Every structure is written in C-alpha cells, then in structure tokens.
Amino acid sequence: MAGRVESRMHQRIASAANGRRQDLGQHLEELMGELKKSQESSRGASNANTAEILNNLGHVYKGMGDMPKAKEYYEKSLRMNQELHKGNHPNIADLITNIGSVNRATGELQKAKDCFDKSLRMNQELYEGNHPVIAGSLNNLGTIYDAMDELEKARDYYERSLRMNQELHRGNHPFVASLLNNLAGVNKLIGDIPRAKDYYEKSLKMNQELYQGVHPDIALLYNNLGGLYQHMGDFQKARDMFDRSLKMNQEIFQGPHPAVAGSLNNLGKAYQALGDLAKAKEYYENSLEMNQEIYEGNNHPHTASILNNIGGVYRASGDLRKAKDYYERSLKMNQEMHRGNHPAIASVMNSLGKVYEAMGDQQRAHQYFDKASRMNEEMFGPSNR
C-alpha cells in the first residue's frame, strides 16, 4: 500500500510502470494467477492477501493507462479492506487515495478532491502530528487545486506539505525536492516567475546533490526549467534545457520510454516556437512513433496530445486539411478515453474551431467554439467559458 513497506511485487509493478507495456502485461498475468490461488484458498472470503493483490492489479492497470479497470480493482480492494478493518485503517486511507489518483487522471477532479479530502482526514485521525502520509495527502490536494486552477489554494497545500516534509526530513530529501518542483509550477501559473525559477533551481540543485550523475528527477527538472523559459519567451534557453533533458533520458532509458518521448515532444514545441516548423514536425513525429510503440497502438493521453501538436504545426504552416485530420484523430482518441467532459477534449474542440474558422466555415467553427466553451464552463465554472 502507498506510504508503507511495499511488497516485492508492488515494487516490480512500480518499476515496470515506468517502462514498457509488455512488462506490465507480464505482471498482470502473474497477479491474475495469484488472485485465483488466493480466492481458491480462502473460498472467496475476504482476506488481506486477496485485498493486496486486488490493489496491485489496480496499479498494473493504471500503469497500462486503463483507468476504468484500475478503478474497478481499487474499489474491490477497498470494499474488502472495509470488511476486514472496521473504522479507520491505513489500508483504507491508501485505497481512497488510489481511487482519487485515478479520478485525477481521468479529469474527474471534484471526485478526486473528495477522495483526497477523505484520505487526509482519516490519516490525521490515524497519525498525530507530522507524518509522511499526511504530508503526501496535503500534496495530493495541492495537485487537485492546481488542476482546478485554484492556484492560491494549491500553493497553500504545497507549502503546508513542504513545511511538514522539511520538519520530517532534515537536509536534502526527494520529497522536499518534489515539493519545491510543485511549488515552482504553481508559482509559474500564478505569474510569479522569479519565485518559480528560484524553486526550480533549488529543486534541481537538491536533486543533483541527492543523485550524482544522471537521474530521472534531474532530467525532469531540466524539462521543467525548459518549460519555464518557454513561458518567458526565451525559446533558445528552453530548447537547450529540453535538449539536456532528452540526452539524459536517452542515457537513463534504453529504447522507447515515456520520458524520452516526452522530451522529443517538448523539443518539438521549442522548435515550433522558434519558427522552425520542419524541425518541430520531425520531433513531434518521432515522439508520436515512440508513444505508439510504447502503448502498442492503443489509445493514450500522450498519443492524443502529440496528434494535437502535429495538427498545430500543420495549421501554422497553412495545411488546414492535414491540421483538421490530426485534430480529429486527437479528438476521437480523447473522447474514447475520457467519457463526458475533459479539458483535453475541450482544448481540441477549440483547435478544430480555429481550423474551420481559417477555412471560412464560420458555422462549424462556432459549433466547436460553443461546445468547448460549454464544456469548460461545466468543468470549471462560468468564468472559464
């Protein structure tokens, strides 16, 4: 369970979730075998071993991007744990957190917030004073308010989590470095660029002291600093940071990997901002090809996002028909992944509106603009039309 000593299988799942899809498939097969044995030995009765296997199956499906299945197994594990443990229990709090993380991934932000609130309250009753699990719950709520654009609340929760982690962990620590990174991101969105840059640089320095040489968290910070420079309009520095992130990720991960694909995508964005559309298209297509290999051609948010980006390059170069084709592929994929309203769906609808507007089809353009506007209003309120 999250926040506690993990089983060997759980550790292997976490490792595989950062790697290739076939590794997760192998773990899925192993866990299904373990689940059958556990259910047979217990004759279908609730037991701790079956509950843990169900939770681990949730982790595998989440790693594979199958959020409905992940939620299904997390909820089964939660119900079993609630039968085994009356009242508050660490496993119950962890399962509520896991369900919240799936809701967050699928864009059901209010449901995610409710889960994280409930988990925080339970953890505060379980543990007095400062505790890593409480600090984690505060951070989770920060991520939700961040996603809901309630940035001041997000910053408040991140700061509370940071203070608790700094009291729990003296000196450099991965959790502290992670919170510094989160605070940098929210300050960037608030518009406090100097503070954002300061937090990113502190997080980078801490990670470089924690991990000598190459490390995924260092590569991530190069990536995030690249995003900040892009936001500041310093596209040359952004490109340089993204390039450093790509080189480090390629050194860390042999072969196709989500982090490498992400760096390729970000370099595409930098070159697009610099006006080099041919280079941008090349990096986007390399990223798309890698994502399709990683996820075996299945729908995935990263793939949908890159299809959208390629559509943007074609729109910028004046090839509106190809732009429309890529936007429609991105929209179809997002609609298949996210039932109902989702920010990615609204964003692609807005892009399609711009394409139809440029093509002179004002009626279709306004249809898409109106759909995107109403979806944003339903998700975030009238001020986000």
Secondary structure, DSSP 4 states (H G I P E B T S, - for coil): -TTSPPPHHHHHHHHHHTS-HHHHHHHHHHHHHHHHHHHHHHTT---HHHHHHHHHHHHHHHHTT-HHHHHHHHHHHHHHHHHHS-S--HHHHHHHHHHHHHHHHTT-HHHHHHHHHHHHHHHHHHS-S--HHHHHHHHHHHHHHHHTT-HHHHHHHHHHHHHHHHHHS-S--HHHHHHHHHHHHHHHHHT-HHHHHHHHHHHHHHHHHHSSS--HHHHHHHHHHHHHHHHHT-HHHHHHHHHHHHHHHHHHS-SS-HHHHHHHHHHHHHHHHTT-HHHHHHHHHHHHHHHHHHTTT---HHHHHHHHHHHHHHHHTT-HHHHHHHHHHHHHHHHHHS-S--HHHHHHHHHHHHHHHHTT-HHHHHHHHHHHHHHHHHHH-GGG-
